[in-house]
Amino acid sequence: MSDVRPETMERITNAALANAFIEEQVKAIREQVGDKKVLLALSGGVDSSVVAALLIKAIGKQLTCVHVNHGLLRKGEPEQVIEVFRNQMDANLVYVDATDRFLDQLAGVADPETKRKIIGKIFIDVFVEEARKLDGIEFLAQGTIYPDILESKGVKAHHNVGGLPEDLQFELVEPVKLLYKDEVRVVGEALGLPHGMVYRQPFPGPGLGVRCTGAITRDRLSALREADAIVREEIGKLEELPWQYFAVIPDLQSTGIKDGKRYMGWPVIVRAITTVDAVTAKSVILPTETLLTIRDRIVAEVPGVNRVLWDYSDKPVSTIEWE
């Protein structure tokens, strides 16, 4: 398959077109792979999940998925990957809980770029270790989509596995590389993936590591995960959803009062934005009732948090993420 999307290629907008694409790709995958084995780094994001489901349909147990939990995922995400792919789809799934390995290396590291590099390096190290335990792998599947090719000439730094050593340089299988994100979602639903997984919000490669700003601590990270789940649950009840909405815990403390005594806790910052291309973004003014519910739940349910703030900054001059 060429890396150039044909001008005549019809956009996948409904189940019929998605099923035709799936049938075409199942045939292409079988022709490319034959009876050989394929390896996939399954992050649980939209692209890698759809590729996993497509490959399972095409070649079943010839695929091995490796899901690395770096401890920076959102609440419930590792459990969902295990439930959907191992329990429901009967995939060969290798689950690696490397939380301690990541967080130990990140301890005391405040610089955002250094954090990103540490997370990326350890991910590659863990993936390589697991890949070397497997015999007969000849192909590497990746969740490359068409914007990745347009923007970075086929290299997707956060989700795909780059930088592998020479002994793990496999032939690539990239079945959705000519699709846009909205098309990938339609294909995912046609493959039977859960709606919540297919329409999952964009999530940075370093995960909550760039939303727990400064040097990550386990207690602050735990509070962030719980606060973020509340934010996503409450905003998710709205009829019209923002493009992205999440929580941030900055690396600073604020004074609170509990049982008549002052104590030091953390603020939680809530961010909701809408965008067409992610190059520019507008903040979303949430309904007052939703904001108050989020505030009340976070301060009542999340230990250590004593303030809730709203981030109404647009991009530019702000970025979508805080780090």
Stockholm file with secondary structure:
# STOCKHOLM 1.0

chainA/1-323         MSDVRPETMERITNAALANAFIEEQVKAIREQVGDKKVLLALSGGVDSSVVAALLIKAIGKQLTCVHVNHGLLRKGEPEQVIEVFRNQMDANLVYVDATDRFLDQLAGVADPETKRKIIGKIFIDVFVEEARKLDGIEFLAQGTIYPDILESKGVKAHHNVGGLPEDLQFELVEPVKLLYKDEVRVVGEALGLPHGMVYRQPFPGPGLGVRCTGAITRDRLSALREADAIVREEIGKLEELPWQYFAVIPDLQSTGIKDGKRYMGWPVIVRAITTVDAVTAKSVILPTETLLTIRDRIVAEVPGVNRVLWDYSDKPVSTIEWE
#=GR chainA/1-323 SS CCSSCCTTCCCCCSHHHHHHHHHHHHHHHHHHHTTCEEEEECCSSHHHHHHHHHHHHHHGGGEEEEEEECSCSCTTHHHHHIIIIIIISCCEEEEEECHHHHHHHHTTCCCHHHHHHHHHHHHHHHHHHHHTTCSSEEEEECCCCHHHHHHHTTCCTTTSCCSCCGGGCCEEECTTTTCCHHHHHHHHHHTTCCHHHHTCCCCCTTGGGGTBCSSCCHHHHHHHHHHHHHHHHHHTTSSSCCSEEEEEBCSCCEEEEETTEEEEEEEEEEEEEECSSSSSBEECCCCHHHHHHHHHHHHHHSTTEEEEEEECCCBTTSCSSCC
#=GC SS_cons         CCSSCCTTCCCCCSHHHHHHHHHHHHHHHHHHHTTCEEEEECCSSHHHHHHHHHHHHHHGGGEEEEEEECSCSCTTHHHHHIIIIIIISCCEEEEEECHHHHHHHHTTCCCHHHHHHHHHHHHHHHHHHHHTTCSSEEEEECCCCHHHHHHHTTCCTTTSCCSCCGGGCCEEECTTTTCCHHHHHHHHHHTTCCHHHHTCCCCCTTGGGGTBCSSCCHHHHHHHHHHHHHHHHHHTTSSSCCSEEEEEBCSCCEEEEETTEEEEEEEEEEEEEECSSSSSBEECCCCHHHHHHHHHHHHHHSTTEEEEEEECCCBTTSCSSCC
//
